[in-house]
Amino acid sequence: TDYELKPGGRNIRVTEETKHEYVDLVAEHLLTNAIRPQINSFLEGFNEMVPRELISIFNDKELELLISGLPEIDLDDLKANTEYTGYTVASNVVQWFWEVVKSFNKEDMARLLQFVTGTS
């Protein structure tokens, strides 16, 4: 099946200059438009359980925190599984980094994990 990712898109060649826009449009299509019926069904069921007016006061980060809570992050495990490029475990900068991270509260630790992994 062909889908126009933008008006007149089927007549536009993908070039070096337009490839980033093309990839963004394909990703948007695959992650939203292509699964719109499933998203709508999920939202319908979710809104039956939790009325929209009760969650509309929260942004996406606040809602995620309410649903998931703050994770327990094992700092030793994080350190043991960190890969360094251009540094070693013994590098001063690395030692300073872990010293600072050790002082983080749960919320800051969760933010760090989300930053370095892209997921909470």
Legacy VTK file of the C-alpha trace (Angstrom):
# vtk DataFile Version 3.0
C-alpha trace
ASCII
DATASET POLYDATA
POINTS 120 float
0.000 0.000 0.000
1.234 3.471 -0.841
0.812 6.340 1.599
1.522 9.968 0.923
3.558 11.111 3.871
2.904 14.725 2.959
0.706 16.400 0.339
2.207 15.743 -3.100
4.856 13.558 -1.526
4.611 10.802 -4.120
5.975 13.270 -6.696
8.949 14.389 -4.572
12.267 12.544 -4.909
14.162 11.691 -1.748
17.552 13.366 -2.014
20.476 13.942 0.297
18.858 17.248 1.291
15.405 15.772 1.983
16.317 12.407 3.495
15.999 13.599 7.113
12.491 14.919 6.489
11.597 11.655 4.750
12.820 9.530 7.681
10.912 11.760 10.140
7.731 11.396 8.090
8.105 7.607 7.791
8.705 7.294 11.544
5.693 9.489 12.312
3.544 7.390 9.997
4.686 4.067 11.471
4.419 5.202 15.089
1.087 7.032 14.844
-0.950 6.958 11.645
-0.371 3.286 10.809
-1.557 2.193 14.261
-4.240 4.851 14.763
-7.057 2.263 15.267
-5.073 0.520 18.027
-4.214 3.843 19.681
-7.862 4.899 19.600
-8.985 1.573 21.102
-6.396 1.846 23.862
-7.426 5.435 24.649
-11.098 4.473 24.686
-10.456 1.670 27.186
-8.070 3.792 29.250
-10.589 6.647 29.429
-13.265 4.208 30.613
-11.023 3.348 33.563
-9.577 6.841 34.166
-11.738 9.750 33.038
-9.900 12.211 30.800
-10.590 15.173 33.106
-8.693 13.438 35.936
-5.475 13.049 33.975
-5.632 16.142 31.779
-3.932 18.184 34.509
-0.719 16.140 34.143
1.930 16.427 31.443
3.456 13.286 29.933
6.387 13.158 32.387
4.151 13.594 35.434
1.761 10.910 34.217
4.635 8.497 33.592
5.898 9.140 37.123
2.427 8.504 38.574
2.065 5.254 36.663
5.590 3.907 37.049
6.907 5.601 40.172
10.590 6.222 40.728
12.734 3.213 39.897
15.255 1.703 42.277
18.516 2.119 40.383
21.458 -0.073 41.295
24.431 2.288 41.012
26.961 -0.555 41.220
25.239 -2.331 38.330
25.144 0.901 36.326
28.874 1.463 36.910
29.739 -2.144 36.064
27.876 -1.940 32.743
29.043 1.479 31.604
31.154 1.521 28.453
33.785 4.246 28.129
35.129 5.707 24.911
38.332 7.666 25.261
38.292 7.191 29.048
38.853 4.397 31.547
37.355 3.611 34.924
40.502 5.124 36.463
40.219 8.463 34.599
39.823 11.446 36.920
36.780 12.690 35.041
35.094 9.306 35.362
35.865 9.150 39.085
34.444 12.664 39.562
31.363 11.745 37.549
30.559 8.723 39.736
31.240 10.763 42.870
28.619 13.276 41.790
26.158 10.595 40.675
26.477 8.874 44.073
25.085 12.057 45.675
21.966 12.079 43.423
18.533 11.549 44.919
16.155 9.007 43.328
14.589 11.574 41.003
17.926 12.853 39.703
19.167 9.282 39.274
16.045 8.442 37.253
16.607 11.517 35.083
20.223 10.493 34.477
19.168 6.983 33.494
16.534 8.371 31.141
19.086 10.732 29.609
21.754 8.095 28.970
19.413 5.304 27.831
16.504 7.195 26.293
14.039 5.319 28.510
12.914 5.467 32.109
LINES 1 121
120 0 1 2 3 4 5 6 7 8 9 10 11 12 13 14 15 16 17 18 19 20 21 22 23 24 25 26 27 28 29 30 31 32 33 34 35 36 37 38 39 40 41 42 43 44 45 46 47 48 49 50 51 52 53 54 55 56 57 58 59 60 61 62 63 64 65 66 67 68 69 70 71 72 73 74 75 76 77 78 79 80 81 82 83 84 85 86 87 88 89 90 91 92 93 94 95 96 97 98 99 100 101 102 103 104 105 106 107 108 109 110 111 112 113 114 115 116 117 118 119
